[in-house]
Amino acid sequence: MEPTRGAEVYYNLHRWYETGTGRYTKPDPWGIDRPEGIAHWYAYAENNPQYFVDQEGLFAISNFDFDTAFDCFYCLASRAGWGSQCTEESAWITLEPASGGGIAFGCAIWPPTGEREQHTFRGVIPTNTIGQAHTHPVRCPQARAKGSQPSATDRALADTRQFTVCTITPTGIWCYNPNEKRTRRIAPTNWRRAPDGRNCAPCHGIDQP
């Protein structure tokens, strides 16, 4: 199906997007991996362009909202003692149903697993995940070997799941975006000195086996 005559359209390599109708002119060619509750195969970015983009017309990719995620970063850094502990704190950054309707940001913290200097998730990754964040306690020997930035394992997770992975360290917050295929520092070393009302309100625990 070609675009409507006279419509403003954009070609994303595999599909045409029509701005007037707010949808693609062809269905999702994959037809699989649909998040729960999303059944409209003509929709752009799962009908949620605030959090997702679809640059190739194949599937939505997390359009990470750093400003909103800072609450999660603040909460994880606080739980980790602002670098005074050697145990990683980790969380999935998620989209949750908002109390007044729609979708809101969430922070699903993993429970401790007993490991030092690392944190392994053994459960099922939530289907509403748009990112992952964890602390890198760089004063610890193993963490120093990994460095401040997301590791090769972190980047592989980001590429496979198509969401952003961030590390919270004394040198700032570093995030790897699979869209850009690069890591960048989104916050300087002193980012936590002025919390600006940040809190752990969006954070909650998540079970592990």
C-alpha positions as CSV (number, residue, x, y, z in Angstrom):
1,M,0.0,0.0,0.0
2,E,1.5,3.3,-1.1
3,P,1.0,6.6,0.8
4,T,-2.2,8.6,0.3
5,R,-1.9,11.2,-2.5
6,G,-0.9,14.5,-1.1
7,A,-0.1,13.2,2.4
8,E,3.1,14.1,4.2
9,V,5.1,10.9,4.5
10,Y,8.5,9.7,5.5
11,Y,10.3,6.6,4.3
12,N,12.0,4.6,7.0
13,L,13.8,2.1,4.7
14,H,11.1,-0.6,5.1
15,R,7.8,1.3,5.5
16,W,6.2,4.6,4.7
17,Y,5.0,6.7,7.7
18,E,2.0,9.0,7.2
19,T,1.9,12.0,9.5
20,G,-1.7,12.8,8.8
21,T,-3.0,9.4,10.0
22,G,-0.2,8.9,12.5
23,R,0.5,5.3,11.3
24,Y,2.5,3.3,8.8
25,T,0.9,2.4,5.4
26,K,2.0,-1.2,5.8
27,P,1.8,-3.5,8.8
28,D,4.8,-4.5,11.0
29,P,6.8,-6.9,8.7
30,W,8.0,-8.9,11.7
31,G,4.6,-9.7,13.2
32,I,6.3,-11.0,16.4
33,D,7.8,-9.7,19.6
34,R,4.8,-7.5,20.2
35,P,4.8,-6.1,23.7
36,E,1.7,-7.1,25.8
37,G,-1.3,-5.0,24.9
38,I,0.1,-3.7,21.6
39,A,-2.0,-5.2,18.7
40,H,-2.0,-2.4,16.2
41,W,0.6,-3.5,13.6
42,Y,0.4,-0.2,11.7
43,A,1.3,1.9,14.7
44,Y,4.5,4.0,14.8
45,A,6.8,3.2,17.8
46,E,4.1,1.2,19.6
47,N,1.9,4.3,19.7
48,N,4.4,5.8,22.2
49,P,6.8,8.1,20.4
50,Q,7.8,9.7,23.7
51,Y,9.7,6.6,24.7
52,F,10.3,4.8,21.4
53,V,11.6,5.5,17.9
54,D,11.4,3.4,14.7
55,Q,14.1,4.6,12.4
56,E,14.0,1.6,10.0
57,G,10.3,0.9,9.9
58,L,10.9,-2.6,11.4
59,F,10.5,-2.3,15.2
60,A,10.5,0.2,18.0
61,I,13.7,1.1,19.9
62,S,13.9,2.7,23.3
63,N,14.2,6.5,23.0
64,F,15.7,6.9,26.4
65,D,14.5,9.8,28.6
66,F,17.6,10.8,30.6
67,D,15.8,13.5,32.6
68,T,13.2,11.1,33.9
69,A,15.7,8.3,34.5
70,F,17.7,10.5,36.9
71,D,15.4,9.5,39.8
72,C,16.4,5.9,39.2
73,F,20.1,6.8,39.0
74,Y,19.8,8.8,42.2
75,C,18.0,6.0,44.0
76,L,20.6,3.4,43.0
77,A,23.6,5.6,43.9
78,S,22.0,6.3,47.3
79,R,21.4,2.5,47.9
80,A,25.1,1.9,47.0
81,G,26.2,4.4,49.6
82,W,27.4,6.9,47.0
83,G,30.4,4.7,46.2
84,S,31.2,3.6,49.7
85,Q,30.2,0.0,49.2
86,C,31.5,-2.7,46.9
87,T,28.2,-4.3,46.0
88,E,26.5,-3.2,42.7
89,E,23.0,-1.9,42.8
90,S,21.0,-2.5,39.6
91,A,17.6,-1.9,38.2
92,W,15.5,-2.2,35.1
93,I,14.1,1.1,33.8
94,T,10.6,0.5,32.8
95,L,7.3,1.9,31.6
96,E,4.5,1.5,34.1
97,P,0.7,2.3,34.0
98,A,0.2,5.8,35.4
99,S,-2.3,6.4,38.2
100,G,-4.3,8.8,36.1
101,G,-4.1,6.7,32.9
102,G,-1.4,6.4,30.3
103,I,2.2,5.4,30.9
104,A,4.8,6.6,33.4
105,F,8.5,5.9,34.2
106,G,9.4,3.1,36.6
107,C,12.5,1.8,38.3
108,A,12.5,-2.0,39.1
109,I,15.4,-2.6,41.5
110,W,16.9,-6.1,41.7
111,P,17.3,-7.7,45.1
112,P,20.8,-8.5,46.4
113,T,22.2,-11.8,45.2
114,G,25.2,-12.1,47.5
115,E,27.9,-11.3,45.0
116,R,30.4,-8.6,45.7
117,E,31.4,-6.1,43.0
118,Q,28.8,-7.4,40.6
119,H,25.1,-8.1,40.3
120,T,23.5,-10.8,38.3
121,F,19.8,-11.0,37.3
122,R,18.5,-14.5,37.2
123,G,14.8,-13.9,36.5
124,V,12.9,-12.9,33.4
125,I,13.5,-9.4,32.1
126,P,10.2,-7.4,32.4
127,T,8.5,-6.9,29.0
128,N,8.1,-3.2,29.7
129,T,11.8,-2.5,30.1
130,I,13.3,0.5,28.2
131,G,16.7,0.5,29.8
132,Q,19.0,-0.9,32.5
133,A,21.1,1.0,35.1
134,H,23.7,-0.2,37.7
135,T,26.4,1.3,39.8
136,H,30.1,0.7,39.2
137,P,31.8,0.9,42.6
138,V,35.2,1.7,41.0
139,R,37.1,1.6,44.3
140,C,36.8,-2.2,44.3
141,P,39.4,-4.3,42.5
142,Q,37.1,-6.1,40.1
143,A,35.1,-2.9,39.3
144,R,38.4,-1.0,38.5
145,A,39.2,-3.7,36.0
146,K,35.8,-3.2,34.3
147,G,36.2,0.6,34.3
148,S,33.5,3.3,34.7
149,Q,31.8,2.8,31.4
150,P,29.3,0.0,30.4
151,S,31.3,-3.2,29.8
152,A,31.3,-5.3,26.7
153,T,28.6,-7.5,28.4
154,D,26.5,-4.4,29.1
155,R,26.8,-3.3,25.5
156,A,25.9,-6.7,24.2
157,L,22.8,-6.7,26.4
158,A,21.9,-3.2,25.0
159,D,22.4,-4.4,21.4
160,T,20.4,-7.6,21.9
161,R,17.5,-6.0,23.7
162,Q,17.6,-2.7,21.9
163,F,17.6,-0.5,25.0
164,T,20.0,1.8,26.7
165,V,22.4,0.6,29.5
166,C,23.8,3.1,32.0
167,T,26.5,2.9,34.7
168,I,26.6,5.2,37.7
169,T,30.2,5.9,38.8
170,P,32.3,8.5,40.7
171,T,33.3,9.8,37.3
172,G,29.7,10.5,36.2
173,I,26.9,8.6,34.5
174,W,27.8,6.8,31.3
175,C,25.2,5.4,28.9
176,Y,25.5,3.1,25.9
177,N,22.8,3.6,23.3
178,P,22.4,0.8,20.7
179,N,21.0,3.4,18.2
180,E,24.2,5.4,18.3
181,K,26.5,2.4,18.9
182,R,28.6,4.5,21.3
183,T,28.9,5.4,24.9
184,R,28.7,8.9,26.2
185,R,28.7,10.6,29.6
186,I,25.3,12.1,30.3
187,A,26.2,13.6,33.7
188,P,29.5,14.9,35.2
189,T,31.2,13.8,38.4
190,N,29.3,16.2,40.5
191,W,25.8,15.4,39.2
192,R,24.5,14.4,42.6
193,R,25.4,17.5,44.5
194,A,22.1,19.2,43.8
195,P,19.4,16.5,43.8
196,D,16.7,19.0,42.8
197,G,14.0,17.0,44.5
198,R,15.1,13.7,43.2
199,N,13.7,10.7,45.2
200,C,13.0,7.0,45.0
201,A,9.3,7.4,44.4
202,P,9.3,5.6,41.1
203,C,11.5,2.8,42.4
204,H,10.2,-0.6,43.5
205,G,11.6,-4.1,44.1
206,I,11.4,-7.0,41.6
207,D,11.6,-10.7,42.6
208,Q,14.3,-13.1,41.5
209,P,14.4,-16.8,41.8
